[in-house]
Amino acid sequence: MLSYSDTNSNKPTLLFLHGLSLNKKFWESTIEHLSNDYRCIALDLPGHGESRSSVTNGSMSAYAAAVREVIEKLNLQNVTMVGHSMGGQISIILALQMPSVISKLVLVCAAGIETFTPDEATKLKTATRAIYSNPLSEDVLHRTFAHTREEIKHLLMHEHVVQQKENFQQLSSLIISSVEGMLNEPVFHFLNTITQPTLCLYGVLDTAIPNRWLHPHSNVGQLLQNAKQVIPTCTTSLFPLSGHYLPVDQPAELGKAIGSFDK
């Protein structure tokens, strides 16, 4: 089973899913602001963190199946799913699969709301393969973690560099297959079938979503408008001081938003 952290209380359950190439530690600062009122469980997705030995083909269905196994083994009920980036797309799939177990959905800088034409998806897959054929330079990593608080950026960059040094081939394969997995299993056309109350949160300074290369004129405000139009139960909020890594950029503010929504 996947590695996870658990505050192990009798309180309402929040289940946290991190984004691509991150791990459960990514949520620690946010959980600090929620653990008094909630049972907070954070997973290492297959291929990530302490679940690195878990095999995954990168498909969103495979990720969702692994998370579902944890939910069922821990006999979780009335769960609020909190998913960041790729973890948001996985959370959407689980909310659709398990509506009697997952009662609310929090999407943080989530993948799956931005749409891509078949040609755009092909270009993005090709670019990802090219970029991750070699270890990322420090300059590229700086751009990847743009607008993240400097002390947090240093930690994220250090962890990525360590992963590259320890097993670059595994990391490269994981990122390429997972990006292809997100593009191969779009969820946008299913968003109108979500029945759970849903909170969509984005950082205004996000440089990852929407994709600046393919959609240079798009912005997170437009994405939130799209989400609000297609998800019948959707509430939205923008964080003007945050980029793509909202859970570490503004953990107190994010914790407050989740806590207010889950009451």
Secondary structure, 3 states (H helix, E strand, C coil): CCCEEECCCCCCEEEEECCCCCCHHHHHHHHCCCCCCCEEEEECCCCCHHHCCCCCCCCHHHHHHHHHHHHHHCCCCCEEEEEECHHHHHHHHHHHHCCCCEEEEEEECCCCCCCCCHHHHHHHHHHHHHHCCCCCCHHHHHHHCCCCCHHHHHHHHHHHHHHHHHHHHHHHHHHHHHHHHHHHCCCHHHHHHCCCCEEEEEECCCCCCCCCCCCCCCCHHHHHHHHHHHCCCEEEEEECCCCCCHHHHCHHHHHHHHHHHHC
